[in-house]
Amino acid sequence: MIARELAAWALGEVDIPETVRTAAKRHLLDGLGTALAAVRTGAGTPATTVARGLGGPGEATILGTSDRVSAPAAALANGTLVHALDFDDTHAGGLVHATSVVLPAALAVGEERGATGEQVLTAAVVGYEAVCRIAAAAPHGFHSRGLHATMVAGVFSSALVAARLMGLDAERATHALGIAGSQAGGLLAFLGTEASTKQLHPGFASQAGIIAARLAEAGATGPATVFDGPHSVYDAMAAGTVDRSAILAELGTRWETTNIGIKPWPACQLSHATIAAVRQAMATESFDAAQVAAVHAIVHPDSASVVCDTSRDLTRPASPYAAKFSLPWCVAAVLIDGDLGVDTFADQSLTRPEITALASKVTWELTPSPKTVAADAPGEVTITLTDGRRITGHVERSPGGGPAPLSQEALVTKFETNLGRPAPELVRSVMELDAAPDLATLIRQAAAAVAGNREDGD
């Protein structure tokens, strides 16, 4: 059974190469930054409010605060915070936001159990490998069924992270995976509406994974067939081709953690290649947005169903999240503003008539890319100007991952921009996590950094 083999690996001696350890710390830093940006801007407040209300024993901290609640409640809040701005990382093969379901469980249970930084880092790598592999076994399969792959696969990774930090044996960890499968879900119904449910999905997954591990520890059992079937998570929730064997293939020798991309823009990953192509075209030849007569993009079919869905108004998004999932709106915003940032998707920005007008000039054609999944597909645009000039932009894939990872300098800049201030001590604490005796200093520094912004009037 896949669950048994995965659990045995996750609970055993995991020999992690230095490159993988560094990648994991980079992603934890990025996720912490997006969470603190959400705290600073007020995104994700409903989840933190509910987490405080749930209370419980003071086992773990809501990031960016000194508030301590139960570990499951902290994971609910922190998973939502990491993903609230949709600026967190993405694994292209599984199309999952890996850190949003790994970091909350690792920090919450790590705090609860008094784990060392090394133990937390190892558990995080286990979680990264699990969520990426489980999702990538059904490329775009969960999305095709109207489900958010991050939540579907995230319950399993969070369960394994918790199981390892709790010291469960492989049998109980297998039960935790089986129990977690009954909590998988996450509807894509938020698309085109004002709903904030997508923000909540990683919080749900992180909380559910911890509860699954606790239930297994207490003696509850789950089906070891949760991945194999019959009635597995793939049978029930995935469409298209499923390669279950990919979950275990070269496990411990081929590392998906190093294949996770860090987002340069707070918008849906499936628009990033097109955004990059537009920026390349803008760098190629100077022109003003007012000169743009038309923009035509080449789009992967699996991307189009998410970011080019014409059943909703793509030029007048109903919410900031709807704007992040509108390729025409994002392209128009880039052409007008030169870039995309957190402020691009503020409520007052959504009604800018110049973006709506330019977004209506964006068209696309669907071009399959047989050798690549949607999030790894090339981006290509042709911009036609009012004087007849045609400017082309092309990228082989979106930046931030694969052969074009975000540099450490750019990562730290993104982190500090999200935080709203330099925080070299906090950056150092994350990048030296494996040497820390516990999580206390990191958690305290995160709260102090946010408090410092408030004192400065930010």
C-alpha positions in Angstrom: 0.0 0.0 0.0 1.3 3.5 -0.9 0.2 5.0 2.4 2.2 2.4 4.4 5.4 2.9 2.3 5.0 6.7 2.4 4.5 6.7 6.1 7.5 4.4 6.7 9.8 6.7 4.7 8.4 9.9 6.4 8.9 8.5 9.9 12.3 6.9 9.3 15.8 8.3 9.0 15.6 10.9 6.1 19.0 11.8 4.6 18.4 15.2 3.2 21.0 16.7 0.8 22.2 20.2 1.6 20.6 21.7 -1.5 17.2 20.4 -0.4 17.7 21.7 3.1 18.5 25.1 1.7 15.5 25.0 -0.6 13.2 24.1 2.3 14.5 27.0 4.4 14.1 29.4 1.5 10.5 28.3 1.1 9.8 28.6 4.9 11.2 32.2 4.7 9.0 33.0 1.8 5.9 31.6 3.5 6.7 33.4 6.7 6.9 36.6 4.7 3.6 36.1 3.0 2.0 35.3 6.3 3.4 38.4 8.0 2.2 40.5 5.0 -1.3 39.2 5.6 -1.1 40.2 9.2 0.2 43.6 8.3 -2.5 44.3 5.8 -5.3 42.6 7.6 -5.8 39.8 5.2 -6.9 36.5 6.7 -8.4 38.3 9.8 -11.5 36.1 10.0 -9.3 33.0 10.4 -7.2 34.6 13.1 -10.3 35.8 14.9 -11.8 32.3 14.9 -8.5 30.8 16.0 -8.4 33.1 19.0 -12.0 32.1 19.7 -11.3 28.4 19.5 -8.5 29.0 22.0 -7.5 25.8 23.8 -4.3 25.2 25.6 -1.5 27.6 24.7 0.4 25.2 22.5 1.3 27.4 19.5 1.4 31.0 18.3 -0.6 32.8 15.7 2.2 34.2 13.5 3.0 37.9 13.9 1.3 38.0 17.3 2.0 36.8 20.8 -1.4 35.0 20.9 -1.1 31.3 21.9 -3.9 28.8 21.1 -4.1 25.1 20.5 -1.9 23.7 17.7 -4.8 22.9 15.4 -6.3 26.4 15.9 -2.9 28.0 15.2 -2.5 25.9 12.0 -5.9 27.1 10.8 -4.9 30.7 11.3 -1.4 30.4 9.9 -2.3 28.3 6.9 -4.8 31.0 5.9 -2.3 33.8 6.6 0.4 32.2 4.4 -2.0 31.9 1.4 -4.2 35.0 2.1 -2.5 37.2 -0.6 -1.9 34.3 -3.1 1.8 35.4 -3.0 3.1 32.0 -1.7 5.1 29.4 -3.6 3.8 26.9 -6.2 4.9 23.4 -7.2 4.2 23.4 -11.0 3.8 19.6 -11.3 1.2 19.4 -8.7 -0.1 22.9 -9.0 -0.1 23.2 -5.2 0.9 25.9 -2.8 3.3 23.7 -0.8 4.4 26.0 2.0 0.9 27.1 2.9 0.2 23.5 4.2 3.7 22.6 5.4 4.8 25.7 7.4 1.6 25.9 9.6 1.7 22.2 10.7 5.5 22.3 11.2 5.5 25.4 13.3 2.4 24.6 15.3 3.3 21.0 16.2 7.0 22.0 16.5 6.1 24.6 19.1 3.7 22.3 20.9 6.2 19.5 21.2 9.2 21.7 21.9 11.0 20.4 18.7 14.4 21.5 17.7 14.9 23.5 14.5 16.5 20.4 12.9 13.4 18.3 13.7 11.1 21.0 12.3 13.2 21.3 9.1 13.2 17.6 8.5 9.4 17.4 9.1 9.0 20.2 6.7 10.9 18.4 3.9 8.8 15.3 4.5 5.7 17.5 4.1 7.1 19.2 0.9 7.8 15.8 -0.7 4.4 14.5 0.2 2.2 17.4 -0.9 4.1 17.8 -4.2 4.1 14.1 -5.1 0.5 13.4 -4.1 -0.8 16.3 -6.2 1.6 15.7 -9.2 0.4 12.1 -9.4 -2.8 13.6 -11.0 -1.6 16.6 -13.0 -4.5 19.1 -13.0 -6.7 16.2 -12.1 -8.2 17.7 -8.9 -8.7 21.1 -10.5 -10.5 19.4 -13.4 -13.0 18.2 -10.9 -13.5 21.6 -9.4 -11.3 21.0 -6.4 -8.3 23.0 -5.0 -5.3 20.6 -5.2 -3.6 22.4 -2.3 -6.3 21.4 0.1 -6.8 17.9 -1.3 -3.1 17.0 -1.1 -2.4 19.3 1.8 -4.3 17.3 4.4 -1.9 14.4 3.8 1.3 16.4 4.0 0.1 18.1 7.2 -0.7 14.8 8.7 2.8 13.4 8.0 4.5 16.6 9.3 2.4 16.3 12.5 3.0 12.5 12.8 6.8 12.9 12.6 6.9 15.7 15.1 4.6 13.8 17.4 6.8 10.7 17.3 4.1 8.4 15.9 5.2 5.1 14.5 4.6 4.2 10.8 1.4 2.2 11.6 -0.2 5.2 13.3 1.1 7.5 10.6 -0.6 5.3 8.0 -3.9 5.6 9.9 -3.3 9.4 10.0 -3.1 9.5 6.2 -6.3 7.4 5.9 -8.1 9.7 8.3 -6.8 12.8 6.5 -8.3 11.5 3.2 -11.8 11.9 4.6 -11.1 15.6 5.2 -9.7 16.3 1.7 -11.7 18.8 -0.4 -11.7 22.5 -1.2 -14.1 23.7 -3.9 -13.0 26.1 -6.7 -16.5 27.8 -6.4 -14.8 31.0 -5.2 -13.7 31.8 -8.8 -15.6 34.7 -10.1 -17.2 35.5 -6.8 -16.4 37.6 -3.8 -15.8 34.5 -1.6 -12.6 34.2 0.4 -12.8 30.4 0.7 -9.6 29.9 -1.2 -7.6 31.7 1.5 -9.0 29.3 4.0 -8.2 26.0 2.2 -4.6 25.7 3.5 -5.7 26.5 7.0 -8.4 23.8 6.8 -5.8 21.4 5.4 -3.2 22.2 8.1 -5.7 21.9 10.9 -7.2 18.7 9.5 -3.8 17.1 9.2 -2.9 17.7 12.8 -6.3 16.5 14.0 -5.9 13.3 11.8 -2.5 12.6 13.5 -4.0 13.2 16.9 -6.9 10.9 16.2 -4.4 8.2 15.0 -2.4 8.7 18.2 -5.6 8.2 20.2 -6.4 4.9 18.4 -8.6 5.9 15.5 -7.9 4.1 12.3 -8.0 5.1 8.6 -7.9 3.1 5.4 -4.4 2.2 4.2 -6.0 2.2 0.7 -6.5 6.0 0.7 -4.2 6.3 -2.3 -4.6 2.9 -4.0 -8.3 2.4 -3.9 -11.0 1.3 -4.4 -12.7 4.6 -3.4 -9.3 6.3 -3.0 -8.8 10.1 -3.0 -8.0 9.8 -6.7 -11.0 7.7 -7.5 -13.3 10.2 -5.8 -11.7 13.5 -6.6 -9.4 13.4 -9.6 -10.1 13.4 -13.4 -7.8 12.3 -16.2 -4.6 10.3 -15.9 -3.4 9.3 -12.5 0.0 7.8 -11.9 -0.1 6.6 -8.2 3.4 5.1 -8.5 4.8 8.6 -8.9 4.2 9.2 -5.2 6.9 6.7 -4.2 9.1 6.9 -7.3 12.7 7.6 -6.3 11.5 8.8 -2.9 14.5 10.0 -0.9 16.7 10.3 -4.0 14.7 12.7 -6.3 13.6 15.7 -4.4 10.5 17.7 -5.4 11.3 20.3 -2.7 13.9 21.8 -5.1 11.2 22.1 -7.9 8.9 24.4 -6.0 8.8 27.9 -7.5 8.8 31.2 -5.5 6.3 33.7 -6.9 7.5 37.1 -8.0 3.9 38.3 -8.4 0.8 37.9 -6.1 -1.4 36.4 -8.7 -2.4 33.0 -9.9 0.6 31.0 -11.0 -1.1 30.0 -14.3 -0.9 33.7 -15.4 2.8 34.1 -14.6 4.3 32.9 -17.9 2.1 35.4 -19.8 2.9 38.2 -17.3 6.6 37.5 -17.8 6.2 37.5 -21.6 4.4 40.9 -21.4 7.2 42.3 -19.3 9.8 41.0 -21.8 7.9 42.7 -24.6 7.9 45.9 -22.6 11.6 45.7 -22.1 12.2 45.0 -25.8 10.6 48.2 -27.1 9.4 51.4 -25.5 5.7 52.2 -25.7 2.9 53.6 -23.6 -0.2 51.6 -22.5 -2.4 54.1 -24.3 -0.8 53.0 -27.5 -1.9 49.3 -27.1 -4.6 48.3 -29.6 -4.6 44.6 -28.9 -2.8 41.9 -26.9 -2.9 38.3 -28.0 -1.6 35.5 -25.7 -0.8 31.8 -26.2 -2.2 29.9 -23.3 -2.1 26.3 -22.1 -5.6 24.8 -22.1 -5.4 23.8 -18.5 -4.5 27.4 -17.6 -7.3 28.9 -19.6 -10.0 27.1 -17.6 -8.8 28.9 -14.5 -7.6 32.3 -15.6 -9.5 32.8 -18.9 -12.9 31.5 -17.8 -15.3 33.6 -19.9 -18.3 32.5 -17.8 -17.3 35.4 -15.5 -16.4 39.0 -16.3 -12.6 39.0 -16.6 -12.4 42.7 -17.2 -14.3 43.8 -14.0 -13.3 41.3 -11.3 -15.8 40.8 -8.5 -13.1 40.7 -5.8 -9.3 41.0 -5.4 -9.1 37.2 -5.7 -11.1 37.2 -8.9 -8.6 39.8 -10.3 -5.7 37.5 -9.4 -7.5 34.8 -11.4 -8.1 36.9 -14.5 -5.3 36.8 -17.1 -6.7 39.8 -19.1 -6.9 42.0 -16.0 -3.4 41.1 -14.8 -2.0 41.7 -18.3 -3.7 45.1 -18.5 -2.5 46.0 -15.0 1.1 45.1 -15.9 1.0 47.2 -19.1 -0.4 50.2 -17.2 1.6 50.0 -14.0 4.7 48.2 -15.2 4.5 45.5 -12.6 2.1 43.7 -10.2 2.3 44.1 -6.4 0.2 43.5 -3.4 -1.4 47.0 -3.8 -2.4 46.2 -7.4 -5.2 44.0 -6.0 -6.5 46.5 -3.4 -10.2 47.0 -3.5 -9.8 50.6 -4.9 -7.7 49.3 -7.7 -10.3 46.9 -9.1 -12.5 49.6 -10.4 -9.8 51.5 -12.4 -11.5 52.1 -15.8 -8.2 52.2 -17.7 -7.5 48.6 -16.6 -11.0 47.4 -17.5 -10.7 49.1 -21.0 -7.3 47.6 -21.7 -8.3 44.1 -20.4 -11.1 44.1 -23.0 -8.4 44.2 -25.7 -6.7 41.0 -24.5 -7.4 37.8 -26.4 -5.9 34.4 -26.3 -5.7 31.1 -28.1 -5.3 27.7 -26.5 -2.1 25.9 -27.5 -1.3 22.5 -25.9 2.2 22.0 -24.6 2.3 18.2 -24.5 5.6 17.9 -22.6 4.8 20.4 -19.8 2.1 20.9 -17.2 0.2 24.2 -17.3 2.2 25.9 -14.6 5.5 25.0 -16.5 4.3 26.0 -20.0 5.9 28.7 -22.1 4.4 32.2 -22.2 4.0 34.1 -25.4 2.3 37.4 -26.3 1.9 39.7 -29.3 1.2 43.3 -28.5 -0.2 45.4 -31.4 0.1 49.1 -31.1 -2.1 51.8 -32.7 0.6 52.7 -35.1 0.7 49.1 -36.4 3.8 47.9 -34.7 3.7 44.4 -33.3 5.9 43.6 -30.3 6.4 40.0 -29.2 7.4 38.6 -25.9 8.3 35.0 -25.1 9.5 33.0 -22.1 10.1 29.3 -21.8 8.4 29.2 -18.4 7.4 31.5 -15.6 10.3 32.9 -13.5 10.9 32.0 -9.9 11.4 28.2 -10.3 12.9 25.5 -12.4 16.0 26.8 -14.2 15.3 30.4 -13.2 14.9 30.3 -9.4 14.5 33.6 -7.5 17.9 34.7 -6.2 18.6 34.9 -2.5 18.8 38.6 -2.8 15.4 38.8 -4.5 13.9 36.5 -2.0 15.1 38.6 0.9 13.8 41.7 -0.9 10.4 40.1 -1.3 10.4 39.1 2.3 11.2 42.5 3.6 8.7 44.1 1.2 6.0 41.8 2.5 7.1 42.5 6.1 7.3 46.3 5.4 10.7 46.6 7.0 14.2 45.1 7.0 14.5 42.1 9.4 18.0 40.6 9.1 17.7 38.8 12.4 14.5 37.1 11.4 15.9 36.1 8.0 19.0 34.7 9.7 16.8 32.7 12.2 14.9 31.0 9.3 18.0 30.4 7.2 19.8 28.9 10.2 16.8 27.0 11.5 18.5 23.7 11.7 20.9 25.1 14.3 18.1 26.4 16.6 17.4 24.6 19.9 13.7 25.4 19.4 11.3 27.8 17.6 11.0 30.3 20.4 13.4 32.9 19.0 11.9 32.8 15.4 8.4 33.1 16.7 9.3 36.0 19.0 11.1 37.8 16.2 8.2 37.5 13.8 5.8 39.1 16.4 8.3 41.8 17.1 8.8 42.7 13.5 5.0 43.1 13.0 4.8 45.1 16.2 7.6 47.3 15.0 5.6 48.2 11.9 2.6 49.2 14.1 4.9 51.4 16.2 6.2 53.1 13.1 2.6 53.8 12.0 2.6 51.3 9.1 
